[in-house]
């Protein structure tokens, strides 16, 4: 008996949902169908992939080791299916892009708008997540390409396409950054990692920190004077220009990091994906970003 795609899909659905009920609802099948597929997969592999935990299910050590391989198999197959369709009908190009929050909110909209003028029939699907999730999506081939910070991991190829300046901002100047409340993004965010590295490098030990889950929440907190933060200039370009926020001089700033595109090593990107990659790295994309942010 061979491993089937149905078994892999059931296993990954249970992995992500944390239970058979939610996995079945996501897959639009019955709970017994999911349970049977999961049991068959475990028999085929000869190991237990999941175990009960209260009312839910969690992965065993074997399940955690197997999950990325299962995700890559399905991701590669989906990309192959799309490649076959596009080879026969190029007008049906469908590109899955996953971007970190800042890039997804401030860089990708003007890029997509400009690209639609060049390739009006191409369908680009954009998902916005934190850095950790972006890397996982690209590595498992759940996305054709990612947009985020510096390359990370041997399985990815990263190409810089734009400088990203990180600056300290607040509603008003601050005399002592160590006494200010520092606003941090959630764990897994590239901006949070950069902020923590900056604070450590500059020897700044904040008296208080506050974790917020999105750029929007951080900017709302900044607007009412709740604290200061290290943030991409792209994210606050309009607020700085309008005077709602001010850039606070700080040693070591601006922290300059590149925005990069990320693709999975191995199979070359499909022609439709490569055309979109080339556009992201073009002067037309940079001009679209500058016009949208007025920088």
Buried (B, 14 or more C-beta within 10 A) or exposed (E): EEBEEBBBBBBBBBBEBBBBBBBBBBBEBEBEBBBBBBEBBBEEBEBEBBEEEEEBBBBBEBBEEBBEEBBBBBBBEBBEEBBEEBEEEEEEBBBBBBBBBBBBBBBBBBBBEBBEEEBEEBEBEBBBBBBBBBBBBBBBBBBBBBBBBBBBEEBBBBBBBBEBBBBBBBBEEBEEBEEBBBBBBBEBBBBBBBBBEBBEEEEBEBEEBBBBEBBEBBBEBBEEEBBBBBBBBBBBBBBBEEEBBBBBEBEEBBBEBBBBBBBBEEEEBBEBBBBBBEBBBBEBBBEBBEEBBEE
